Amino acid sequence: MLDVAARTWRLVRTGPVVAVNAAGEDAPVLSLTGDGVLHAHDPASGEETSSARLLAAPLTGAPGIEIDAGRAYVNDPARRAVHEIDHRDALRRARTLRPGFTPTSLTETGR
């Protein structure tokens, strides 16, 4: 993990993952493993703080994670969905969005 303000790198041991992302400033590092489990890691210690089964294994497509200060979004190509995750509430699935197409990638814009 790169801390731009401190100009330092820190290794967060997640194990093998298919996607990982972080928002910084006390937000967790989120990783998605090949078995469809989403994991949250404390950014300071690297310790896993919670996990939740999110996607059906075996994974299809290329799931990704977008994260901001309050929510995270994980695309689920197999179910043609995007899951909104409350990463401050033990990775609770807040809702599932169904865009009407297969979300093969995603990015977040705005606030």
C-alpha positions in Angstrom: 0.0 0.0 0.0 1.4 3.4 -1.0 1.0 6.2 1.5 1.4 9.3 -0.7 1.5 11.8 2.2 4.2 9.8 4.1 6.0 8.7 1.0 6.1 5.1 2.2 5.2 1.7 1.0 3.7 -1.0 3.3 3.0 -4.6 2.4 -0.5 -5.8 3.2 -0.5 -9.6 3.1 -3.8 -10.6 1.5 -2.8 -13.8 -0.1 -3.8 -14.6 -3.7 -6.5 -12.2 -4.9 -8.4 -11.4 -8.1 -9.1 -7.8 -7.1 -7.9 -5.3 -4.5 -8.5 -1.6 -3.8 -8.2 1.0 -1.0 -9.5 4.5 -0.4 -7.0 5.6 2.2 -7.6 7.7 5.3 -8.8 5.0 7.6 -10.8 3.1 5.0 -9.9 -0.6 4.8 -8.0 -2.4 2.1 -10.5 -4.6 0.4 -9.5 -7.8 -1.5 -11.6 -10.4 -3.3 -10.3 -13.9 -3.4 -10.9 -16.5 -6.1 -13.5 -18.3 -3.9 -15.8 -15.2 -4.1 -15.0 -13.9 -0.5 -14.5 -10.2 0.1 -12.0 -9.4 2.8 -11.3 -6.1 4.7 -7.9 -5.4 6.1 -6.9 -2.7 8.6 -4.7 -0.3 6.6 -2.3 0.3 9.5 -1.7 -3.3 10.8 -2.7 -5.3 7.7 -4.8 -7.6 9.9 -8.0 -8.9 8.4 -11.0 -7.3 10.2 -13.9 -8.9 8.4 -14.9 -11.1 5.5 -18.1 -11.9 3.6 -19.0 -14.4 0.9 -20.0 -12.2 -2.0 -19.7 -13.9 -5.4 -20.4 -17.5 -6.5 -17.3 -19.6 -7.2 -15.9 -20.3 -9.6 -15.7 -16.7 -10.6 -16.4 -15.7 -14.2 -15.4 -12.6 -15.9 -13.1 -10.1 -14.1 -14.6 -8.8 -10.9 -13.3 -5.5 -9.6 -13.6 -3.3 -6.6 -14.2 0.4 -6.4 -14.1 2.0 -3.0 -14.7 5.4 -1.5 -15.0 6.7 2.1 -18.4 5.2 2.7 -19.1 2.4 0.2 -17.5 -0.1 -2.1 -18.8 -1.5 -5.3 -18.0 -5.0 -6.7 -19.0 -6.0 -10.2 -20.4 -9.5 -10.6 -20.4 -10.5 -14.2 -21.9 -13.9 -13.6 -25.0 -12.4 -12.0 -25.1 -9.3 -14.2 -25.0 -7.2 -11.1 -23.0 -4.7 -9.1 -23.0 -5.1 -5.3 -22.9 -2.0 -3.0 -21.0 -2.9 0.1 -20.9 -0.9 3.4 -17.3 -1.5 4.3 -17.7 0.3 7.7 -20.4 -2.3 8.7 -18.6 -5.7 8.5 -18.9 -5.7 4.7 -22.6 -5.7 4.8 -24.2 -5.8 1.3 -26.3 -2.6 1.2 -27.9 -3.4 -2.1 -27.5 -5.1 -5.4 -27.8 -3.1 -8.6 -28.9 -4.7 -11.8 -27.9 -2.5 -14.7 -29.5 -4.7 -17.4 -26.1 -5.7 -19.0 -23.1 -7.7 -17.9 -20.8 -5.3 -15.9 -17.4 -6.4 -17.1 -15.6 -3.5 -15.5 -16.4 -0.5 -13.4 -15.2 2.8 -12.2 -16.5 5.4 -9.8 -16.9 9.1 -10.5 -18.3 12.1 -8.5 -18.6 12.4 -4.8 
